[in-house]
Amino acid sequence: MKRFVDLRHTQVDAAFAFYCTVTDSFEKHSGNQTWDSAADFMDDYRGSDIQRYKSLLPEWTFLAQGKS
């Protein structure tokens, strides 16, 4: 199972990450484990399951300005 992790109120310099409960680890896509916006994540994601991830992203991630 994939979990969305909000990092905005932590000391991590990023807005969110995804955690996999099957592997018990944070996911890595294109070498990154954290993102600032949905656009940043979608730029890094390689695979056929993008709709699954998009359904887990809250609205603020689509409104956020990323680092791109």
C-alpha positions in Angstrom: 0.0 0.0 0.0 1.2 3.5 -0.8 0.9 6.3 1.7 1.1 10.0 1.0 3.3 11.7 3.7 3.0 15.4 4.2 6.4 16.9 5.1 5.5 20.6 5.1 5.7 20.9 8.9 9.0 19.0 9.3 12.6 19.9 9.1 12.8 18.2 5.7 13.2 20.7 2.9 10.3 19.2 0.8 6.6 19.1 0.8 5.7 15.4 0.5 6.9 11.9 -0.1 5.3 8.5 -0.7 5.8 5.6 1.7 5.3 1.9 0.7 4.0 -0.3 3.5 4.9 -3.5 1.6 8.6 -2.7 1.5 8.5 -0.5 4.6 10.4 2.3 2.9 10.1 5.6 1.2 9.7 5.4 -2.5 12.3 6.7 -4.9 11.5 8.0 -8.4 14.2 9.2 -10.8 16.5 9.4 -7.8 14.3 11.5 -5.7 12.3 10.6 -2.5 10.7 14.0 -1.8 8.8 16.6 -3.9 7.4 20.1 -3.6 4.5 19.8 -6.0 2.4 17.3 -8.0 4.2 18.6 -11.2 7.6 17.8 -9.7 6.5 14.3 -8.8 4.9 13.7 -12.2 8.2 14.8 -13.9 10.1 12.2 -11.9 7.6 9.3 -12.1 8.3 6.6 -14.7 5.7 3.9 -14.9 2.1 3.1 -15.8 0.4 3.8 -12.4 0.4 7.6 -12.4 -3.4 7.8 -11.9 -3.0 5.8 -8.6 -0.5 8.4 -7.3 -2.5 11.3 -8.5 -5.5 10.0 -6.6 -3.4 10.1 -3.4 -2.2 13.7 -3.9 -4.2 16.4 -2.0 -5.3 19.5 -3.9 -2.6 21.7 -2.5 0.1 19.7 -4.2 -1.4 20.7 -7.6 -1.5 24.3 -6.6 2.0 24.3 -5.1 4.9 25.8 -7.1 7.6 23.2 -7.5 11.3 23.5 -8.0 11.1 23.0 -11.8 
